[in-house]
Amino acid sequence: MIKSVLPWPLAGILLAVAFLAAIAFVKPIGVSTQFVIFDGIIWDLIQPDTIVIDETAKTGFASPNAYLNKSGGKYAHSIANPVNYSFIFVISMIVGAFLSVLLKGDKPHNSLEKAMPPVWSDNFGQSTKKRYIWSFIAGFIVLFGARLAGGCTSGHMMSGIMQTALSGYLFAASAFATAIPLALILYKNK
């Protein structure tokens, strides 16, 4: 089993400090909206009239797409000007995760263990293809649900609870009420 570089209580405290600093100095951390922004950037590259300058819009940008145009063109503005705190934060998360993998000292000695944790292989077999496919499907469902709920785990649960938002508490209760029984059903062998 792969061990964490930091003890979990220290990692939790550092995460809380990072979230508190973000709330105090910039804005609450939320990630899933940036996937919408990224999709909009790609869409606007393919179909250039997806985002247009609109002097009458609150943000100065608009879109014929109602979702991108909501809140006075807030998403349209972010798509037109993606270099902002939230977008850089998401890119930094990806780069940070990659650096963490490179710098971690207790790497598994074989590549199969890295791609196939024992808890997965004990329950679903040794197929890395099957693991990657199901990981992608699960990630898609989580991201779809996050956008449907108007925010992701970091936005609703972590930032939301820190701000004592009722939606944060409801989201956390719902996530755990769903995840725990599902994990018990899926991972019977561990």
Backbone as CSV, one residue per row, in Angstrom:
resi,resn,N_x,N_y,N_z,CA_x,CA_y,CA_z,C_x,C_y,C_z
1,MET,0.839,-1.183,0.000,0.000,0.000,0.000,0.881,1.242,0.000
2,ILE,0.483,2.257,-0.748,1.228,3.507,-0.849,0.917,4.362,0.380
3,LYS,1.964,4.871,1.032,1.777,5.699,2.223,1.910,7.167,1.861
4,SER,1.195,8.006,2.595,1.256,9.448,2.386,2.576,9.992,2.910
5,VAL,3.065,11.045,2.277,4.289,11.697,2.734,4.029,12.408,4.051
6,LEU,2.864,13.010,4.197,2.487,13.713,5.424,1.485,12.885,6.208
7,PRO,1.537,12.942,7.532,0.469,12.287,8.316,-0.867,12.964,7.994
8,TRP,-1.942,12.201,7.956,-3.229,12.757,7.530,-3.691,13.932,8.379
9,PRO,-3.462,13.958,9.710,-3.914,15.150,10.454,-3.196,16.429,9.993
10,LEU,-1.903,16.329,9.733,-1.156,17.497,9.259,-1.622,17.904,7.859
11,ALA,-1.848,16.929,6.992,-2.348,17.233,5.649,-3.713,17.920,5.729
12,GLY,-4.572,17.456,6.632,-5.896,18.073,6.816,-5.797,19.506,7.312
13,ILE,-4.884,19.743,8.251,-4.685,21.108,8.764,-4.167,22.022,7.657
14,LEU,-3.208,21.542,6.869,-2.677,22.349,5.769,-3.757,22.655,4.726
15,LEU,-4.615,21.684,4.444,-5.712,21.904,3.508,-6.681,22.960,4.052
16,ALA,-6.987,22.868,5.348,-7.879,23.859,5.965,-7.270,25.256,5.915
17,VAL,-5.977,25.363,6.166,-5.300,26.663,6.094,-5.364,27.222,4.671
18,ALA,-5.162,26.354,3.679,-5.234,26.795,2.279,-6.635,27.306,1.939
19,PHE,-7.674,26.597,2.379,-9.039,27.023,2.102,-9.373,28.315,2.839
20,LEU,-8.945,28.437,4.090,-9.185,29.669,4.845,-8.485,30.853,4.194
21,ALA,-7.244,30.659,3.761,-6.501,31.740,3.102,-7.197,32.152,1.809
22,ALA,-7.674,31.175,1.040,-8.368,31.495,-0.210,-9.632,32.304,0.074
23,ILE,-10.407,31.887,1.068,-11.639,32.601,1.406,-11.323,34.002,1.928
24,ALA,-10.303,34.120,2.753,-9.962,35.410,3.352,-9.374,36.399,2.355
25,PHE,-8.541,35.917,1.437,-7.794,36.845,0.585,-8.245,36.927,-0.869
26,VAL,-8.894,35.886,-1.382,-9.268,35.918,-2.800,-10.763,35.655,-2.933
27,LYS,-11.146,34.388,-2.894,-12.547,33.969,-2.966,-12.601,32.481,-2.639
28,PRO,-13.787,31.957,-2.343,-13.882,30.528,-2.033,-13.390,29.671,-3.204
29,ILE,-12.800,28.549,-2.851,-12.281,27.639,-3.863,-13.434,26.816,-4.440
30,GLY,-13.484,26.750,-5.743,-14.433,25.928,-6.481,-13.773,25.569,-7.800
31,VAL,-13.982,24.364,-8.253,-13.228,23.883,-9.410,-14.102,23.556,-10.612
32,SER,-15.267,22.983,-10.419,-16.020,22.429,-11.552,-16.419,23.478,-12.582
33,THR,-16.632,24.707,-12.183,-16.992,25.754,-13.146,-15.909,25.929,-14.196
34,GLN,-14.666,25.683,-13.828,-13.573,25.881,-14.776,-13.594,24.861,-15.912
35,PHE,-14.240,23.720,-15.700,-14.421,22.772,-16.793,-15.412,23.331,-17.812
36,VAL,-16.426,24.042,-17.328,-17.362,24.725,-18.224,-16.609,25.797,-19.012
37,ILE,-15.753,26.543,-18.328,-14.973,27.592,-18.982,-14.057,26.971,-20.044
38,PHE,-13.390,25.876,-19.706,-12.509,25.209,-20.664,-13.294,24.721,-21.885
39,ASP,-14.458,24.106,-21.636,-15.308,23.666,-22.750,-15.707,24.846,-23.621
40,GLY,-16.039,25.967,-22.975,-16.427,27.166,-23.715,-15.286,27.719,-24.558
41,ILE,-14.062,27.640,-24.051,-12.894,28.092,-24.819,-12.758,27.253,-26.090
42,ILE,-12.864,25.927,-25.941,-12.778,25.026,-27.095,-13.925,25.315,-28.074
43,TRP,-15.123,25.461,-27.535,-16.299,25.735,-28.353,-16.116,27.030,-29.134
44,ASP,-15.614,28.066,-28.455,-15.416,29.360,-29.110,-14.323,29.297,-30.172
45,LEU,-13.343,28.423,-30.004,-12.329,28.242,-31.040,-12.924,27.606,-32.291
46,ILE,-13.830,26.651,-32.085,-14.460,25.949,-33.207,-15.547,26.810,-33.855
47,GLN,-16.319,27.477,-33.015,-17.431,28.316,-33.494,-17.250,29.717,-32.896
48,PRO,-16.519,30.604,-33.582,-16.110,31.895,-33.030,-17.228,32.829,-32.546
49,ASP,-18.461,32.623,-32.935,-19.526,33.507,-32.457,-20.179,33.006,-31.165
50,THR,-19.551,32.036,-30.499,-20.079,31.529,-29.230,-20.008,32.608,-28.152
51,ILE,-18.941,33.391,-28.145,-18.772,34.496,-27.206,-18.619,35.778,-28.016
52,VAL,-19.435,36.763,-27.680,-19.376,38.040,-28.395,-19.267,39.190,-27.396
53,ILE,-18.671,40.280,-27.850,-18.620,41.494,-27.035,-20.003,42.126,-27.073
54,ASP,-20.517,42.462,-25.889,-21.848,43.055,-25.785,-21.792,44.164,-24.737
55,GLU,-21.837,45.392,-25.185,-21.737,46.545,-24.287,-22.896,46.611,-23.294
56,THR,-24.039,46.022,-23.646,-25.197,46.082,-22.761,-25.144,45.026,-21.657
57,ALA,-24.305,44.026,-21.825,-24.196,42.963,-20.817,-23.438,43.474,-19.596
58,LYS,-23.783,42.957,-18.459,-23.155,43.358,-17.194,-21.636,43.189,-17.227
59,THR,-21.155,42.126,-17.865,-19.718,41.838,-17.904,-19.038,42.333,-19.179
60,GLY,-19.838,42.789,-20.140,-19.273,43.228,-21.410,-19.190,42.119,-22.446
61,PHE,-19.583,40.893,-22.062,-19.560,39.752,-22.982,-20.884,39.016,-22.887
62,ALA,-21.266,38.383,-23.973,-22.518,37.631,-24.002,-22.329,36.395,-24.879
63,SER,-23.332,35.533,-24.851,-23.322,34.319,-25.659,-24.743,33.998,-26.080
64,PRO,-24.920,33.457,-27.294,-26.267,33.010,-27.673,-26.699,31.781,-26.866
65,ASN,-25.736,31.111,-26.212,-26.040,29.964,-25.359,-26.503,30.487,-23.997
66,ALA,-27.699,30.115,-23.573,-28.281,30.636,-22.336,-27.433,30.305,-21.100
67,TYR,-26.851,29.114,-21.074,-26.044,28.726,-19.907,-24.800,29.600,-19.785
68,LEU,-24.118,29.835,-20.890,-22.915,30.665,-20.869,-23.248,32.137,-20.662
69,ASN,-24.479,32.510,-20.953,-24.890,33.910,-20.858,-25.490,34.265,-19.500
70,LYS,-25.717,33.276,-18.641,-26.383,33.564,-17.375,-25.532,34.469,-16.482
71,SER,-26.156,35.079,-15.532,-25.521,36.018,-14.590,-24.867,37.186,-15.327
72,GLY,-25.544,37.704,-16.316,-25.027,38.853,-17.039,-23.814,38.550,-17.894
73,GLY,-23.672,37.303,-18.308,-22.545,36.917,-19.159,-21.286,36.576,-18.366
74,LYS,-21.464,36.162,-17.116,-20.313,35.843,-16.255,-19.430,34.752,-16.874
75,TYR,-20.041,33.666,-17.330,-19.259,32.597,-17.960,-18.662,33.064,-19.277
76,ALA,-19.442,33.823,-20.054,-18.945,34.340,-21.332,-17.707,35.207,-21.098
77,HIS,-17.729,36.011,-20.052,-16.577,36.861,-19.718,-15.365,36.002,-19.364
78,SER,-15.581,34.963,-18.569,-14.465,34.085,-18.177,-13.901,33.313,-19.365
79,ILE,-14.763,32.967,-20.317,-14.290,32.261,-21.515,-13.456,33.211,-22.373
80,ALA,-13.909,34.441,-22.490,-13.170,35.428,-23.289,-11.848,35.819,-22.625
81,ASN,-11.815,35.789,-21.293,-10.611,36.159,-20.523,-10.292,35.052,-19.516
82,PRO,-9.790,33.895,-19.989,-9.636,32.750,-19.089,-8.482,32.856,-18.093
83,VAL,-7.554,33.760,-18.300,-6.419,33.858,-17.380,-6.875,34.627,-16.140
84,ASN,-7.439,33.864,-15.196,-7.915,34.443,-13.939,-7.557,33.495,-12.804
85,TYR,-7.838,33.911,-11.600,-7.477,33.135,-10.410,-7.986,31.696,-10.484
86,SER,-9.266,31.507,-10.788,-9.861,30.167,-10.757,-9.269,29.241,-11.813
87,PHE,-9.076,29.752,-13.017,-8.543,28.915,-14.091,-7.089,28.541,-13.803
88,ILE,-6.296,29.498,-13.350,-4.900,29.233,-12.992,-4.840,28.247,-11.823
89,PHE,-5.786,28.358,-10.892,-5.849,27.441,-9.750,-6.024,26.000,-10.223
90,VAL,-6.921,25.775,-11.181,-7.161,24.420,-11.693,-5.930,23.894,-12.430
91,ILE,-5.317,24.729,-13.257,-4.096,24.321,-13.958,-3.010,23.989,-12.928
92,SER,-2.915,24.788,-11.877,-1.923,24.547,-10.821,-2.191,23.239,-10.086
93,MET,-3.466,22.878,-9.918,-3.787,21.590,-9.287,-3.257,20.432,-10.122
94,ILE,-3.423,20.526,-11.421,-2.956,19.461,-12.320,-1.436,19.376,-12.273
95,VAL,-0.777,20.517,-12.372,0.689,20.550,-12.323,1.180,20.066,-10.950
96,GLY,0.523,20.502,-9.882,0.899,20.074,-8.535,0.758,18.576,-8.331
97,ALA,-0.315,17.991,-8.858,-0.505,16.537,-8.755,0.604,15.801,-9.499
98,PHE,0.947,16.307,-10.685,2.019,15.695,-11.466,3.352,15.789,-10.717
99,LEU,3.648,16.952,-10.158,4.892,17.117,-9.392,4.904,16.229,-8.149
100,SER,3.752,16.081,-7.522,3.652,15.221,-6.347,4.011,13.779,-6.683
101,VAL,3.532,13.302,-7.825,3.857,11.938,-8.261,5.349,11.813,-8.528
102,LEU,5.925,12.817,-9.174,7.359,12.772,-9.489,8.244,12.813,-8.238
103,LEU,7.829,13.597,-7.238,8.665,13.817,-6.063,8.429,12.828,-4.927
104,LYS,7.367,12.066,-4.998,7.028,11.144,-3.907,8.087,10.052,-3.799
105,GLY,8.560,9.805,-2.600,9.659,8.872,-2.398,9.286,7.411,-2.349
106,ASP,8.081,7.061,-1.934,7.718,5.649,-1.747,6.843,5.149,-2.898
107,LYS,7.364,5.226,-4.108,6.620,4.775,-5.290,6.567,3.247,-5.314
108,PRO,5.493,2.696,-5.848,5.448,1.244,-6.014,6.574,0.800,-6.953
109,HIS,7.097,-0.378,-6.705,8.221,-0.859,-7.505,7.808,-1.375,-8.880
110,ASN,6.578,-1.792,-9.008,6.158,-2.215,-10.351,5.003,-1.345,-10.820
111,SER,4.918,-1.161,-12.122,3.918,-0.255,-12.690,2.497,-0.793,-12.522
112,LEU,2.328,-2.116,-12.396,0.995,-2.675,-12.214,0.415,-2.233,-10.875
113,GLU,1.240,-2.226,-9.814,0.748,-1.794,-8.506,0.364,-0.316,-8.534
114,LYS,1.101,0.485,-9.314,0.786,1.902,-9.413,-0.566,2.096,-10.108
115,ALA,-0.844,1.334,-11.151,-2.084,1.466,-11.905,-3.222,0.671,-11.283
116,MET,-2.895,-0.307,-10.453,-3.890,-1.229,-9.934,-3.733,-1.401,-8.425
117,PRO,-4.350,-0.546,-7.626,-4.271,-0.723,-6.174,-4.878,-2.068,-5.768
118,PRO,-4.349,-2.679,-4.728,-4.862,-3.990,-4.314,-6.367,-4.006,-4.032
119,VAL,-6.910,-2.930,-3.471,-8.340,-2.904,-3.177,-9.164,-3.020,-4.462
120,TRP,-8.662,-2.494,-5.572,-9.359,-2.627,-6.857,-9.210,-4.048,-7.399
121,SER,-7.964,-4.530,-7.484,-7.725,-5.843,-8.090,-8.384,-6.964,-7.292
122,ASP,-8.471,-6.831,-5.959,-9.137,-7.847,-5.149,-10.629,-7.950,-5.462
123,ASN,-11.214,-6.844,-5.892,-12.650,-6.824,-6.147,-13.029,-6.929,-7.625
124,PHE,-12.169,-6.443,-8.519,-12.559,-6.354,-9.930,-11.570,-6.981,-10.900
125,GLY,-10.482,-7.561,-10.418,-9.522,-8.211,-11.301,-8.356,-7.318,-11.670
126,GLN,-7.499,-7.828,-12.565,-6.234,-7.179,-12.913,-6.274,-6.329,-14.185
127,SER,-7.419,-6.148,-14.802,-7.491,-5.421,-16.068,-7.327,-3.914,-15.862
128,THR,-6.191,-3.376,-16.330,-5.982,-1.930,-16.214,-6.946,-1.184,-17.137
129,LYS,-7.263,-1.764,-18.271,-8.209,-1.137,-19.201,-9.565,-0.946,-18.509
130,LYS,-10.035,-1.982,-17.833,-11.308,-1.916,-17.119,-11.255,-0.842,-16.034
131,ARG,-10.129,-0.760,-15.315,-9.992,0.255,-14.252,-10.032,1.660,-14.825
132,TYR,-9.307,1.891,-15.916,-9.277,3.231,-16.511,-10.642,3.617,-17.078
133,ILE,-11.329,2.676,-17.698,-12.658,2.963,-18.257,-13.625,3.333,-17.137
134,TRP,-13.661,2.528,-16.067,-14.581,2.818,-14.964,-14.187,4.083,-14.206
135,SER,-12.895,4.360,-14.111,-12.459,5.606,-13.467,-12.928,6.810,-14.276
136,PHE,-12.837,6.714,-15.605,-13.306,7.798,-16.467,-14.812,7.978,-16.331
137,ILE,-15.566,6.881,-16.373,-17.025,6.960,-16.247,-17.417,7.570,-14.907
138,ALA,-16.780,7.116,-13.830,-17.085,7.653,-12.504,-16.752,9.140,-12.430
139,GLY,-15.614,9.531,-12.975,-15.238,10.944,-12.979,-16.226,11.787,-13.764
140,PHE,-16.688,11.259,-14.903,-17.678,11.974,-15.714,-18.975,12.159,-14.931
141,ILE,-19.429,11.102,-14.262,-20.674,11.184,-13.485,-20.539,12.207,-12.359
142,VAL,-19.397,12.201,-11.674,-19.175,13.163,-10.592,-19.175,14.588,-11.138
143,LEU,-18.476,14.814,-12.247,-18.428,16.165,-12.821,-19.800,16.589,-13.336
144,PHE,-20.534,15.689,-13.965,-21.882,16.006,-14.437,-22.766,16.375,-13.249
145,GLY,-22.702,15.573,-12.201,-23.497,15.856,-11.003,-23.098,17.173,-10.347
146,ALA,-21.808,17.474,-10.359,-21.335,18.730,-9.777,-21.911,19.919,-10.527
147,ARG,-21.908,19.865,-11.839,-22.464,20.978,-12.614,-23.980,21.043,-12.449
148,LEU,-24.628,19.892,-12.339,-26.069,19.860,-12.130,-26.420,20.500,-10.782
149,ALA,-25.582,20.278,-9.784,-25.796,20.838,-8.446,-25.318,22.282,-8.332
150,GLY,-24.666,22.785,-9.372,-24.190,24.164,-9.336,-22.886,24.324,-8.586
151,GLY,-22.150,23.254,-8.409,-20.865,23.343,-7.724,-20.323,21.975,-7.399
152,CYS,-19.033,21.925,-7.141,-18.353,20.654,-6.924,-18.091,20.409,-5.436
153,THR,-17.378,19.346,-5.157,-17.045,18.992,-3.779,-16.286,20.106,-3.089
154,SER,-15.312,20.678,-3.780,-14.540,21.750,-3.147,-15.390,22.993,-2.940
155,GLY,-16.273,23.292,-3.876,-17.110,24.476,-3.738,-18.214,24.308,-2.713
156,HIS,-18.972,23.209,-2.817,-20.091,23.000,-1.899,-19.633,22.507,-0.531
157,MET,-18.886,21.415,-0.525,-18.576,20.780,0.747,-17.487,21.528,1.510
158,MET,-16.341,21.712,0.899,-15.219,22.267,1.647,-15.364,23.780,1.860
159,SER,-15.518,24.531,0.788,-15.690,25.977,0.943,-17.044,26.297,1.574
160,GLY,-18.072,25.557,1.168,-19.418,25.819,1.679,-19.540,25.616,3.177
161,ILE,-19.008,24.514,3.687,-19.077,24.259,5.125,-18.249,25.290,5.883
162,MET,-17.101,25.677,5.340,-16.275,26.687,6.016,-17.011,28.027,6.127
163,GLN,-17.944,28.261,5.200,-18.720,29.497,5.240,-20.084,29.291,5.899
164,THR,-20.281,28.128,6.491,-21.527,27.711,7.144,-22.741,27.821,6.220
165,ALA,-22.552,27.463,4.959,-23.657,27.463,3.995,-24.463,26.179,4.145
166,LEU,-25.766,26.306,4.215,-26.647,25.146,4.347,-26.426,24.167,3.192
167,SER,-26.219,24.691,1.967,-25.996,23.811,0.812,-24.747,22.955,0.999
168,GLY,-23.734,23.488,1.676,-22.515,22.721,1.943,-22.791,21.537,2.852
169,TYR,-23.563,21.774,3.911,-23.893,20.687,4.841,-24.784,19.642,4.169
170,LEU,-25.757,20.093,3.383,-26.645,19.155,2.688,-25.881,18.328,1.661
171,PHE,-24.981,18.994,0.928,-24.182,18.275,-0.062,-23.297,17.229,0.621
172,ALA,-22.630,17.611,1.722,-21.755,16.670,2.431,-22.546,15.472,2.946
173,ALA,-23.695,15.720,3.555,-24.525,14.625,4.069,-24.968,13.711,2.927
174,SER,-25.373,14.299,1.808,-25.804,13.498,0.653,-24.656,12.697,0.058
175,ALA,-23.479,13.321,-0.031,-22.314,12.629,-0.607,-21.945,11.411,0.234
176,PHE,-21.882,11.587,1.549,-21.508,10.462,2.402,-22.625,9.420,2.489
177,ALA,-23.878,9.861,2.489,-24.997,8.913,2.539,-25.056,8.056,1.275
178,THR,-24.518,8.558,0.191,-24.467,7.803,-1.058,-23.181,6.997,-1.177
179,ALA,-22.052,7.617,-0.848,-20.743,7.000,-1.076,-20.473,5.802,-0.165
180,ILE,-20.843,5.892,1.090,-20.533,4.802,2.032,-21.262,3.508,1.653
181,PRO,-22.580,3.532,1.458,-23.237,2.280,1.039,-22.730,1.752,-0.306
182,LEU,-22.474,2.660,-1.251,-21.972,2.223,-2.548,-20.598,1.558,-2.414
183,ALA,-19.723,2.124,-1.603,-18.396,1.526,-1.384,-18.523,0.155,-0.717
184,LEU,-19.437,0.030,0.220,-19.637,-1.270,0.884,-20.153,-2.325,-0.091
185,ILE,-20.974,-1.899,-1.044,-21.493,-2.833,-2.051,-20.404,-3.195,-3.063
186,LEU,-19.682,-2.191,-3.568,-18.682,-2.426,-4.609,-17.431,-3.127,-4.106
187,TYR,-16.982,-2.779,-2.917,-15.708,-3.303,-2.410,-15.957,-4.299,-1.275
188,LYS,-16.624,-5.393,-1.600,-16.972,-6.406,-0.605,-15.749,-7.129,-0.061
189,ASN,-14.699,-7.292,-0.872,-13.571,-8.117,-0.480,-12.535,-7.390,0.386
190,LYS,-12.690,-6.128,0.650,-11.733,-5.398,1.514,-12.479,-4.453,2.414
